Amino acid sequence: MKLKVATTALAAAAAFAVCAAPVHAEGSSDLFGSAGSSDFGSSSKGPQHYGKLGRADAPNGVKSINVWVLPGKGVVAAEEGVYPRNSQIGVKWNSTISTGEEIDSNECKMTVAVAGPKVNAKTGTVRTNLCTSSKLFNLKAAGEYTITVTDAVSGASNAIRFSLQ
């Protein structure tokens, strides 16, 4: 009986972990974001890196940036990757080194840029030194959006895509 309970609990935990894992971004057809070094599966020999990779000699060590759609408080997706217009939607990102460990420092020069309907360069671009952080934007117009996070120190970059209706 104990074995059955333990097996059931383990299966439930694994199912939750797989459901909670982010999905792929740059270079794939998924809309929500990128998978980080916490990808599941036994075939991977090491961490997975997505988007444009950073330079090997970058002083801050950033190899890749993982990105996820960040809905504001109370914002719920109507369907996968589709949110209501007049919402706060943004991006959550973390930077990782080649071993897959997260960099939680202020050694980056991040530019977070939103492209989409009625977004201008001034209100749609934010700069920060935080290698791992998040940013919300007030987006009003229906249409397709892309948020790109780029580190000027390493050259690493990644993007998310979503829609407002």
LUMMARDO-680623 format. One record per atom (N, C-alpha, C): residue number from 0; atom name; x negated, y, z. Coordinates in steps of 0.02 Angstrom, whole numbers, plus 32768, in hexadecimal, padded with zeros to 4 digits. Layout:
% LUMMARDO-680623
i|at|xx|yy|zz
NUM|CA|X|Y|Z .
...
END
This chain:
% LUMMARDO-680623
i|at|xx|yy|zz
0|N|7FD7|7FC4|8000 .
0|CA|8000|8000|8000 .
0|C|7FD5|803F|8000 .
1|N|7F9F|803E|802A .
1|CA|7F73|8079|802C .
1|C|7F53|8085|7FE8 .
2|N|7F41|804F|7FC5 .
2|CA|7F22|8056|7F83 .
2|C|7F53|8076|7F52 .
3|N|7F93|8062|7F55 .
3|CA|7FC5|807E|7F28 .
3|C|7FCF|80C9|7F36 .
4|N|7FD2|80DD|7F76 .
4|CA|7FDA|8123|7F88 .
4|C|7F9E|814C|7F71 .
5|N|7F62|8131|7F7D .
5|CA|7F25|8154|7F69 .
5|C|7F21|815B|7F1E .
6|N|7F33|8126|7EFA .
6|CA|7F32|8128|7EB1 .
6|C|7F64|815B|7E96 .
7|N|7FA0|815C|7EB3 .
7|CA|7FD3|818B|7E9F .
7|C|7FBD|81D3|7EAD .
8|N|7FA0|81DF|7EE7 .
8|CA|7F88|8222|7EF9 .
8|C|7F50|8238|7ECA .
9|N|7F23|820A|7EBA .
9|CA|7EEC|8219|7E8C .
9|C|7F07|8229|7E46 .
10|N|7F37|8203|7E2E .
10|CA|7F54|820F|7DEC .
10|C|7F78|8253|7DEB .
11|N|7F9C|8264|7E20 .
11|CA|7FBE|82A4|7E24 .
11|C|7F8D|82DE|7E24 .
12|N|7F56|82D7|7E49 .
12|CA|7F23|830B|7E4C .
12|C|7F03|8314|7E08 .
13|N|7EF5|82DD|7DE6 .
13|CA|7ED6|82E1|7DA3 .
13|C|7F06|8302|7D72 .
14|N|7F46|82F1|7D75 .
14|CA|7F77|830F|7D48 .
14|C|7F7C|835A|7D54 .
15|N|7F7C|836F|7D93 .
15|CA|7F7F|83B6|7DA3 .
15|C|7F41|83DA|7D8A .
16|N|7F07|83BC|7D94 .
16|CA|7EC8|83DC|7D7E .
16|C|7EC7|83E4|7D32 .
17|N|7EDE|83B3|7D0E .
17|CA|7EDF|83B9|7CC5 .
17|C|7F0F|83EF|7CAF .
18|N|7F4A|83F3|7CCF .
18|CA|7F7B|8426|7CBE .
18|C|7F61|846C|7CCF .
19|N|7F39|8472|7D04 .
19|CA|7F21|84B3|7D1A .
19|C|7EE4|84CA|7CF3 .
20|N|7EC5|849F|7CCC .
20|CA|7E89|84B2|7CA6 .
20|C|7E9C|84E2|7C6E .
21|N|7E72|8515|7C62 .
21|CA|7E81|8543|7C2C .
21|C|7E78|8521|7BE8 .
22|N|7E94|8540|7BB4 .
22|CA|7E8E|8523|7B72 .
22|C|7E5A|854A|7B49 .
23|N|7E47|852F|7B0F .
23|CA|7E12|854C|7AE6 .
23|C|7E27|858E|7AC6 .
24|N|7DF6|85B9|7ABB .
24|CA|7E03|85FA|7A9B .
24|C|7DDE|8601|7A5A .
25|N|7DB0|8631|7A57 .
25|CA|7D8D|8643|7A1A .
25|C|7D7C|8606|79EF .
26|N|7D91|8608|79B2 .
26|CA|7D82|85D2|7984 .
26|C|7DB5|8599|7986 .
27|N|7DE9|859F|79AD .
27|CA|7E1D|856C|79AE .
27|C|7E60|858D|79A3 .
28|N|7E94|8564|799C .
28|CA|7ED5|8580|798E .
28|C|7EFD|858D|79CD .
29|N|7EE3|857B|7A07 .
29|CA|7F07|8587|7A45 .
29|C|7F08|85D1|7A56 .
30|N|7F3C|85E8|7A78 .
30|CA|7F44|862F|7A85 .
30|C|7F2E|8645|7ACA .
31|N|7F2C|861A|7AFB .
31|CA|7F24|8630|7B3F .
31|C|7EDE|8642|7B56 .
32|N|7EAB|861F|7B42 .
32|CA|7E69|8630|7B5C .
32|C|7E38|85F9|7B4E .
33|N|7E03|85F9|7B74 .
33|CA|7DCD|85CA|7B66 .
33|C|7DC5|8599|7B9F .
34|N|7DAE|855E|7B8E .
34|CA|7D9D|852E|7BC1 .
34|C|7D56|853D|7BD8 .
35|N|7D4A|8537|7C17 .
35|CA|7D08|8544|7C31 .
35|C|7CE1|8505|7C3C .
36|N|7CB0|8509|7C66 .
36|CA|7C85|84CF|7C72 .
36|C|7CA8|849A|7C9C .
37|N|7CE5|84A8|7CB1 .
37|CA|7D0A|8477|7CD8 .
37|C|7D34|8448|7CAD .
38|N|7D25|8445|7C6C .
38|CA|7D4A|8417|7C40 .
38|C|7D48|83D0|7C5C .
39|N|7D7E|83AC|7C52 .
39|CA|7D83|8367|7C6A .
39|C|7D71|8338|7C31 .
40|N|7D57|82FE|7C43 .
40|CA|7D46|82CC|7C11 .
40|C|7D01|82B2|7C1D .
41|N|7CF7|8272|7C0D .
41|CA|7CB7|8252|7C1A .
41|C|7C87|8258|7BE0 .
42|N|7C9E|8270|7BA6 .
42|CA|7C72|8273|7B6C .
42|C|7C44|82AF|7B6E .
43|N|7C52|82E1|7B97 .
43|CA|7C28|831C|7B9A .
43|C|7BEA|830F|7BC3 .
44|N|7BAF|831E|7BA6 .
44|CA|7B70|8315|7BC9 .
44|C|7B5E|8352|7BF3 .
45|N|7B80|8389|7BEA .
45|CA|7B71|83C6|7C0F .
45|C|7BAA|83F7|7C08 .
46|N|7B9F|8434|7C1F .
46|CA|7BD5|8466|7C1C .
46|C|7BE5|8479|7BD4 .
47|N|7C23|848C|7BC8 .
47|CA|7C39|84A2|7B86 .
47|C|7C39|84EF|7B86 .
48|N|7C22|850D|7B50 .
48|CA|7C20|8555|7B4A .
48|C|7C48|8569|7B0C .
49|N|7C71|859E|7B12 .
49|CA|7C9D|85B2|7ADC .
49|C|7C90|85FA|7AC8 .
50|N|7CA9|860E|7A8E .
50|CA|7C9F|8651|7A76 .
50|C|7C59|865B|7A5B .
51|N|7C46|869A|7A52 .
51|CA|7C03|86AA|7A3C .
51|C|7BD4|86A4|7A78 .
52|N|7BA0|867B|7A71 .
52|CA|7B72|866E|7AA9 .
52|C|7B40|86A7|7AB1 .
53|N|7B2A|86B0|7AF0 .
53|CA|7AF9|86E3|7B00 .
53|C|7AB3|86CD|7AEB .
54|N|7A86|86FE|7AE7 .
54|CA|7A40|86F0|7AD6 .
54|C|7A1F|86C8|7B0E .
55|N|79F3|869A|7AFB .
55|CA|79D1|8670|7B2C .
55|C|79A5|8699|7B5B .
56|N|798B|86D1|7B44 .
56|CA|795E|86F9|7B6E .
56|C|7982|8733|7B91 .
57|N|79C4|8732|7B94 .
57|CA|79E9|8769|7BB3 .
57|C|79D6|8770|7BFD .
58|N|79C6|87AC|7C14 .
58|CA|79B0|87B5|7C5A .
58|C|79E5|87A3|7C8E .
59|N|7A25|87A7|7C7C .
59|CA|7A5A|8795|7CAC .
59|C|7A6C|874B|7CA8 .
60|N|7A51|8726|7C78 .
60|CA|7A5C|86DE|7C73 .
60|C|7A9F|86C8|7C57 .
61|N|7AC8|86F7|7C3F .
61|CA|7B0B|86E5|7C26 .
61|C|7B05|86BB|7BE6 .
62|N|7B20|867F|7BE8 .
62|CA|7B22|8652|7BAE .
62|C|7B64|8659|7B89 .
63|N|7B9C|865C|7BB0 .
63|CA|7BDD|8662|7B91 .
63|C|7C0E|8685|7BC0 .
64|N|7C45|869C|7BA2 .
64|CA|7C7B|86BD|7BC7 .
64|C|7CBA|8695|7BBB .
65|N|7CDB|8680|7BF0 .
65|CA|7D1B|865E|7BEC .
65|C|7D52|8691|7BF8 .
66|N|7D88|868E|7BD1 .
66|CA|7DBE|86BF|7BD6 .
66|C|7E02|869D|7BDA .
67|N|7E30|86BD|7BFE .
67|CA|7E74|86A4|7C06 .
67|C|7EA4|86DF|7C03 .
68|N|7EE0|86D4|7BE9 .
68|CA|7F15|8707|7BEC .
68|C|7F28|8710|7C35 .
69|N|7F30|874F|7C49 .
69|CA|7F43|8760|7C8E .
69|C|7F84|8788|7C8C .
70|N|7FBD|8767|7C98 .
70|CA|7FFC|878C|7C9C .
70|C|7FFF|87B4|7CDC .
71|N|801C|87F0|7CD9 .
71|CA|8024|8818|7D15 .
71|C|8058|87FA|7D43 .
72|N|805F|8818|7D7E .
72|CA|808E|87FF|7DB0 .
72|C|80D5|87FD|7D93 .
73|N|80F4|87C2|7D98 .
73|CA|8139|87B9|7D81 .
73|C|8141|87AD|7D37 .
74|N|810A|87AF|7D10 .
74|CA|810E|87A3|7CC8 .
74|C|810A|8758|7CBA .
75|N|813C|873F|7C97 .
75|CA|8140|86F8|7C87 .
75|C|8141|86EF|7C3C .
76|N|811B|86BF|7C23 .
76|CA|811A|86B1|7BDB .
76|C|815E|8695|7BC5 .
77|N|8178|86B0|7B8E .
77|CA|81B7|8696|7B72 .
77|C|81AB|8651|7B55 .
78|N|8171|8647|7B38 .
78|CA|815A|8607|7B1F .
78|C|810E|860C|7B20 .
79|N|80EC|85D6|7B0E .
79|CA|80A3|85D6|7B12 .
79|C|8084|860F|7AEA .
80|N|8060|863B|7B0D .
80|CA|803D|8672|7AEB .
80|C|8068|86AD|7AD7 .
81|N|80A8|86AE|7AEC .
81|CA|80D5|86E4|7AD9 .
81|C|80F1|8703|7B19 .
82|N|80E9|8745|7B1F .
82|CA|80FE|876A|7B5A .
82|C|812E|87A2|7B46 .
83|N|8156|87BB|7B76 .
83|CA|8184|87F2|7B65 .
83|C|815E|8833|7B5A .
84|N|8175|885C|7B2B .
84|CA|8156|889D|7B21 .
84|C|8163|88C8|7B5F .
85|N|8141|8901|7B62 .
85|CA|8144|892D|7B9D .
85|C|812D|8908|7BDC .
86|N|80F6|88E3|7BD5 .
86|CA|80DC|88BC|7C0D .
86|C|8094|88CE|7C1B .
87|N|8080|88BD|7C58 .
87|CA|8038|88BF|7C68 .
87|C|801C|887B|7C58 .
88|N|7FF0|8879|7C27 .
88|CA|7FCE|883C|7C13 .
88|C|7F84|884D|7C0E .
89|N|7F5B|881F|7C21 .
89|CA|7F13|882D|7C1D .
89|C|7EEB|87EE|7C15 .
90|N|7EAE|87F3|7C2D .
90|CA|7E7D|87BE|7C25 .
90|C|7E59|87B2|7C67 .
91|N|7E4D|8773|7C74 .
91|CA|7E23|875E|7CAC .
91|C|7DE7|873D|7C8B .
92|N|7DAA|874D|7CA2 .
92|CA|7D6F|872F|7C84 .
92|C|7D3C|871B|7CBA .
93|N|7D14|86EA|7CA8 .
93|CA|7CD8|86DB|7CD0 .
93|C|7C9F|86CD|7CA1 .
94|N|7C64|86DF|7CB7 .
94|CA|7C27|86D4|7C91 .
94|C|7C03|8698|7CAF .
95|N|7BE6|866F|7C85 .
95|CA|7BC3|8634|7C9D .
95|C|7B7C|8632|7C82 .
96|N|7B50|8611|7CA8 .
96|CA|7B0C|8605|7C92 .
96|C|7B0A|85C3|7C6D .
97|N|7AD1|85B0|7C52 .
97|CA|7ACD|8574|7C28 .
97|C|7AE1|8534|7C4C .
98|N|7AD9|8531|7C8F .
98|CA|7AED|84F5|7CB4 .
98|C|7B37|84F4|7CC3 .
99|N|7B5B|852A|7CB2 .
99|CA|7BA3|852C|7CBC .
99|C|7BB8|8551|7CFB .
100|N|7B88|8565|7D25 .
100|CA|7B99|8588|7D62 .
100|C|7BB0|85CF|7D53 .
101|N|7BE0|85E7|7D7A .
101|CA|7BFD|862A|7D71 .
101|C|7BCD|865F|7D8B .
102|N|7BCA|8697|7D68 .
102|CA|7BA3|86D1|7D7E .
102|C|7BD3|8702|7D9C .
103|N|7BCC|8710|7DDC .
103|CA|7BF8|873F|7DFF .
103|C|7BCD|877A|7E16 .
104|N|7BB7|87A2|7DE7 .
104|CA|7B8B|87DA|7DF8 .
104|C|7B9E|8817|7DCE .
105|N|7B77|884C|7DD6 .
105|CA|7B83|8889|7DAF .
105|C|7B48|8896|7D80 .
106|N|7B2B|8861|7D65 .
106|CA|7AF2|8866|7D38 .
106|C|7B05|8865|7CEE .
107|N|7B45|886C|7CDF .
107|CA|7B5C|886B|7C9A .
107|C|7B6F|88B1|7C84 .
108|N|7B79|88B9|7C44 .
108|CA|7B95|88F7|7C28 .
108|C|7BCE|88E1|7BFB .
109|N|7C07|88D4|7C1B .
109|CA|7C42|88BA|7BF8 .
109|C|7C6B|88F1|7BD8 .
110|N|7C81|88E3|7B9B .
110|CA|7CB2|890C|7B7A .
110|C|7CEF|88E0|7B6F .
111|N|7D28|88F7|7B88 .
111|CA|7D68|88D3|7B80 .
111|C|7D92|88FD|7B50 .
112|N|7DA1|88E1|7B16 .
112|CA|7DC4|8907|7AE2 .
112|C|7E04|88E4|7ACC .
113|N|7E3A|890A|7ACB .
113|CA|7E7B|88F0|7AB4 .
113|C|7E87|8908|7A6D .
114|N|7E9B|88DB|7A41 .
114|CA|7EAF|88ED|79FD .
114|C|7EF7|88D5|79F4 .
115|N|7F21|8901|79DB .
115|CA|7F66|88F0|79D0 .
115|C|7F8E|892E|79BE .
116|N|7FD0|8926|79B5 .
116|CA|7FFA|895E|79A1 .
116|C|7FF8|8997|79D4 .
117|N|7FEF|89D3|79BB .
117|CA|7FF2|8A10|79E4 .
117|C|7FBF|8A11|7A1D .
118|N|7F86|89F0|7A14 .
118|CA|7F50|89F3|7A46 .
118|C|7F19|8A1C|7A27 .
119|N|7F04|8A52|7A49 .
119|CA|7ECD|8A7A|7A2E .
119|C|7E8C|8A68|7A52 .
120|N|7E55|8A7B|7A35 .
120|CA|7E13|8A68|7A50 .
120|C|7E08|8A83|7A97 .
121|N|7E23|8ABD|7AA6 .
121|CA|7E17|8ADB|7AE8 .
121|C|7E3C|8AB4|7B1F .
122|N|7E7C|8AA8|7B15 .
122|CA|7EA3|8A85|7B4A .
122|C|7E9A|8A3A|7B47 .
123|N|7E82|8A20|7B0F .
123|CA|7E7B|89D8|7B07 .
123|C|7E35|89BE|7B13 .
124|N|7E08|89E8|7B2D .
124|CA|7DC4|89D2|7B3A .
124|C|7DAF|89E4|7B80 .
125|N|7D93|89B3|7BA3 .
125|CA|7D7C|89BD|7BE8 .
125|C|7D35|89A2|7BEC .
126|N|7D0B|89C3|7C13 .
126|CA|7CC6|89AB|7C1E .
126|C|7CBB|899F|7C68 .
127|N|7C96|896A|7C77 .
127|CA|7C86|8959|7CBD .
127|C|7C44|8933|7CBF .
128|N|7C24|8935|7CF9 .
128|CA|7BE6|890F|7D04 .
128|C|7BF4|88CA|7D22 .
129|N|7C33|88BB|7D30 .
129|CA|7C45|887B|7D50 .
129|C|7C44|8842|7D1E .
130|N|7C1D|880F|7D2D .
130|CA|7C17|87D5|7D00 .
130|C|7C55|87A9|7D03 .
131|N|7C79|87AA|7D3B .
131|CA|7CB6|8783|7D45 .
131|C|7CEA|87B1|7D63 .
132|N|7D23|87B8|7D42 .
132|CA|7D56|87E7|7D5A .
132|C|7D97|87DD|7D33 .
133|N|7DC2|8810|7D36 .
133|CA|7E01|880F|7D10 .
133|C|7E16|8857|7D03 .
134|N|7E42|8860|7CD2 .
134|CA|7E5B|88A2|7CC1 .
134|C|7EA0|889B|7CA3 .
135|N|7ED0|88C3|7CBC .
135|CA|7F14|88C4|7CA1 .
135|C|7F1D|8903|7C76 .
136|N|7F45|88FD|7C41 .
136|CA|7F56|8934|7C15 .
136|C|7FA2|8939|7C11 .
137|N|7FBC|8977|7C0C .
137|CA|8004|8981|7C00 .
137|C|800F|897F|7BB5 .
138|N|802E|894A|7B9D .
138|CA|803A|8940|7B56 .
138|C|8085|8946|7B48 .
139|N|8097|8972|7B1A .
139|CA|80DE|8981|7B0E .
139|C|80FA|8965|7ACD .
140|N|80D3|8965|7A98 .
140|CA|80ED|8953|7A56 .
140|C|80EB|8908|7A49 .
141|N|811E|88F0|7A27 .
141|CA|811E|88AA|7A12 .
141|C|80E9|889F|79DD .
142|N|80CC|8863|79DC .
142|CA|809B|8853|79A9 .
142|C|8064|8825|79C3 .
143|N|8031|881C|799A .
143|CA|7FF9|87F0|79AA .
143|C|7FC1|8819|79CA .
144|N|7FA3|87FF|79FF .
144|CA|7F6D|8821|7A23 .
144|C|7F31|87F3|7A2A .
145|N|7EF6|8813|7A2D .
145|CA|7EB8|87F0|7A3C .
145|C|7E93|8819|7A70 .
146|N|7E7A|87F8|7AA4 .
146|CA|7E4F|8819|7AD5 .
146|C|7E0B|87F7|7AD1 .
147|N|7DD8|881F|7AC4 .
147|CA|7D94|8806|7ABD .
147|C|7D6A|881F|7AF8 .
148|N|7D44|87F2|7B16 .
148|CA|7D16|8802|7B4C .
148|C|7CCF|87F5|7B32 .
149|N|7CA5|882A|7B34 .
149|CA|7C61|8825|7B19 .
149|C|7C2F|883F|7B4C .
150|N|7BF9|881A|7B56 .
150|CA|7BC2|8830|7B82 .
150|C|7B8A|884B|7B57 .
151|N|7B7A|888C|7B5F .
151|CA|7B45|88AB|7B37 .
151|C|7B00|8893|7B4B .
152|N|7AF7|887B|7B88 .
152|CA|7AB5|8864|7B9F .
152|C|7AA2|8824|7B7C .
153|N|7ACF|87F3|7B7A .
153|CA|7AC0|87B1|7B5E .
153|C|7AD7|87A9|7B15 .
154|N|7B09|87CF|7B02 .
154|CA|7B27|87C7|7AC0 .
154|C|7B60|8795|7ABF .
155|N|7B6F|8775|7AF8 .
155|CA|7BA6|8745|7AFB .
155|C|7BE9|8769|7AF3 .
156|N|7C1A|8745|7AD5 .
156|CA|7C5B|8762|7AC9 .
156|C|7C8F|872B|7AC2 .
157|N|7CCD|873A|7AD4 .
157|CA|7D04|870C|7ACB .
157|C|7D45|8734|7AC7 .
158|N|7D7A|8717|7AAD .
158|CA|7DB8|873A|7AA3 .
158|C|7DF4|870D|7AB1 .
159|N|7E2C|872D|7AC3 .
159|CA|7E6C|870C|7ACA .
159|C|7E9E|872D|7A9B .
160|N|7ECF|8706|7A87 .
160|CA|7F04|8720|7A5B .
160|C|7F48|870E|7A7A .
161|N|7F77|873C|7A73 .
161|CA|7FBB|8730|7A8C .
161|C|7FEA|8760|7A67 .
162|N|802B|8756|7A72 .
162|CA|805D|8780|7A51 .
162|C|808B|879F|7A85 .
163|N|80A8|87D8|7A73 .
163|CA|80DD|87F7|7A9A .
163|C|811B|87FA|7A6E .
164|N|8155|87E8|7A89 .
164|CA|8194|87EC|7A64 .
164|C|81C7|8814|7A8A .
END
